[in-house]
Amino acid sequence: AEPKMASALERISSATGQTFTFEVDISQVLASHPSMSESQKNDIGNLIYGEYLGEYSYGIKSFCENPLQKEAVCELATARKITFSIVSDKKVWDANRNGNPDNYIRSRLVDGVIVLEVYKDGWCSNISNIRSNMLYTFAGSGPLTLAVRKNIAENTK
């Protein structure tokens, strides 16, 4: 599992030009999902590092091919850290949705940290969807959101 984490982090570093770290509390993941199958427990490292972080790293790589989007990642992910957790409380999940339509998996920014979150009922479901909410994660705030900056750039060519 560790080589998969290193490979994913290298892909993110290559895409962003920044070095990121990754943190996960495996015991929290296991405790928050007691109905996890035995095979999933035995493969927890591959699932987190290879599947979730791996998919996210490919998403970041693709997202950062656009220079404005790469700039947004570098401006907003100031802690250069990615964390992973399972959310068990539906109210907490819904309160932090922030426009993200996905029901099982998302990324969001908390104090400059990229937080990868999976709702407990979505464990191992739609993992590739972690790629689809980058615009929500890195939208920014204020008058010059990422969408506005992209629109300006596209219309001044």
C-alpha positions as CSV (number, residue, x, y, z in Angstrom):
1,A,0.0,0.0,0.0
2,E,2.8,2.4,0.8
3,P,4.2,2.4,-2.8
4,K,0.7,3.3,-4.0
5,M,0.6,6.2,-1.7
6,A,4.0,7.4,-2.8
7,S,3.0,7.0,-6.5
8,A,-0.2,9.0,-6.0
9,L,1.6,11.8,-4.0
10,E,4.2,11.9,-6.7
11,R,1.5,12.3,-9.4
12,I,0.0,15.2,-7.3
13,S,3.4,16.8,-6.8
14,S,4.2,16.6,-10.5
15,A,0.8,18.1,-11.4
16,T,0.9,21.0,-8.9
17,G,4.6,21.6,-8.6
18,Q,4.1,21.3,-4.8
19,T,4.9,18.6,-2.3
20,F,1.8,17.2,-0.5
21,T,1.6,14.8,2.4
22,F,-1.3,12.4,3.2
23,E,-2.8,11.5,6.5
24,V,-5.4,8.9,7.4
25,D,-6.4,7.4,10.7
26,I,-7.0,3.8,9.8
27,S,-8.6,3.0,13.1
28,Q,-11.1,5.8,12.5
29,V,-12.0,4.4,9.1
30,L,-12.5,0.9,10.5
31,A,-14.4,2.1,13.6
32,S,-16.8,4.3,11.5
33,H,-17.7,1.5,9.2
34,P,-18.3,-1.6,11.4
35,S,-20.1,-3.5,8.6
36,M,-17.0,-3.4,6.4
37,S,-16.4,-6.9,5.0
38,E,-13.4,-8.9,6.2
39,S,-11.8,-8.7,2.7
40,Q,-12.1,-4.9,2.7
41,K,-10.5,-4.7,6.2
42,N,-7.7,-6.9,4.9
43,D,-7.2,-4.7,1.8
44,I,-7.7,-1.3,3.6
45,G,-4.3,0.1,2.6
46,N,-4.9,-0.7,-1.1
47,L,-8.4,0.7,-0.9
48,I,-7.4,4.0,0.7
49,Y,-3.9,4.6,-0.9
50,G,-4.5,2.8,-4.2
51,E,-8.1,3.4,-4.9
52,Y,-9.2,6.6,-3.1
53,L,-5.9,8.6,-3.1
54,G,-4.9,7.1,-6.5
55,E,-8.2,8.2,-8.2
56,Y,-7.9,11.6,-6.6
57,S,-4.3,12.0,-7.8
58,Y,-5.4,11.3,-11.4
59,G,-8.2,13.8,-10.9
60,I,-5.7,16.4,-9.7
61,K,-3.4,15.6,-12.6
62,S,-6.2,16.2,-15.1
63,F,-7.5,19.2,-13.3
64,C,-4.2,20.9,-13.2
65,E,-3.7,20.7,-17.0
66,N,-5.6,23.9,-17.0
67,P,-3.2,26.6,-15.8
68,L,-6.0,28.6,-13.9
69,Q,-7.1,25.4,-12.2
70,K,-3.6,24.6,-11.2
71,E,-3.2,28.1,-9.8
72,A,-6.4,27.6,-7.8
73,V,-5.1,24.4,-6.3
74,C,-1.8,26.0,-5.3
75,E,-3.5,29.1,-3.9
76,L,-6.1,27.3,-1.9
77,A,-4.4,24.1,-0.7
78,T,-1.9,26.1,1.4
79,A,-1.2,23.3,4.0
80,R,0.0,21.0,1.2
81,K,-1.7,18.2,3.1
82,I,-4.5,15.7,2.1
83,T,-6.5,13.8,4.7
84,F,-9.0,11.0,4.4
85,S,-11.9,10.1,6.6
86,I,-15.3,8.4,6.8
87,V,-18.3,10.5,7.8
88,S,-20.9,8.6,9.8
89,D,-23.3,11.4,10.7
90,K,-25.7,12.3,7.9
91,K,-26.4,15.8,9.3
92,V,-22.6,16.5,9.3
93,W,-22.4,15.1,5.7
94,D,-25.2,17.3,4.5
95,A,-24.0,20.4,6.3
96,N,-20.7,20.3,4.5
97,R,-22.0,19.5,1.1
98,N,-21.2,23.0,-0.2
99,G,-22.9,22.5,-3.5
100,N,-21.3,19.2,-4.3
101,P,-24.0,16.9,-5.7
102,D,-22.3,13.6,-5.0
103,N,-23.9,11.5,-2.3
104,Y,-21.0,9.3,-1.4
105,I,-17.6,10.9,-1.8
106,R,-16.2,14.4,-2.0
107,S,-13.2,16.5,-1.4
108,R,-13.3,19.9,0.3
109,L,-10.9,22.4,1.7
110,V,-10.6,23.0,5.5
111,D,-8.0,25.5,6.6
112,G,-5.9,24.8,3.4
113,V,-6.1,21.0,3.9
114,I,-7.7,18.9,1.1
115,V,-10.1,16.6,2.9
116,L,-11.2,13.5,1.1
117,E,-14.5,12.3,2.7
118,V,-16.6,9.3,2.1
119,Y,-20.1,8.9,3.6
120,K,-20.2,5.6,5.4
121,D,-23.0,4.2,3.3
122,G,-20.9,4.8,0.2
123,W,-17.8,3.0,1.2
124,C,-16.2,1.5,-1.9
125,S,-19.0,2.9,-4.1
126,N,-18.4,5.3,-7.0
127,I,-14.7,5.8,-6.0
128,S,-13.9,7.4,-9.4
129,N,-16.4,10.2,-8.5
130,I,-13.7,11.7,-6.3
131,R,-12.4,13.2,-9.6
132,S,-15.6,14.9,-10.5
133,N,-15.9,17.6,-7.8
134,M,-12.6,19.5,-8.2
135,L,-14.5,22.6,-9.3
136,Y,-16.4,22.6,-6.0
137,T,-13.3,22.1,-4.0
138,F,-11.2,24.7,-5.6
139,A,-13.9,27.3,-6.6
140,G,-12.5,29.9,-4.2
141,S,-14.5,32.8,-2.8
142,G,-14.9,36.4,-3.4
143,P,-15.5,38.2,-6.7
144,L,-12.8,36.2,-8.7
145,T,-13.8,32.6,-8.2
146,L,-12.2,30.0,-10.4
147,A,-15.3,30.0,-12.6
148,V,-15.1,33.7,-13.1
149,R,-11.3,33.6,-13.8
150,K,-11.8,30.8,-16.4
151,N,-14.7,32.7,-18.0
152,I,-12.6,35.8,-18.3
153,A,-9.6,33.9,-19.8
154,E,-11.8,32.1,-22.3
155,N,-13.5,35.3,-23.5
156,T,-10.3,37.4,-23.8
157,K,-8.6,35.2,-26.4
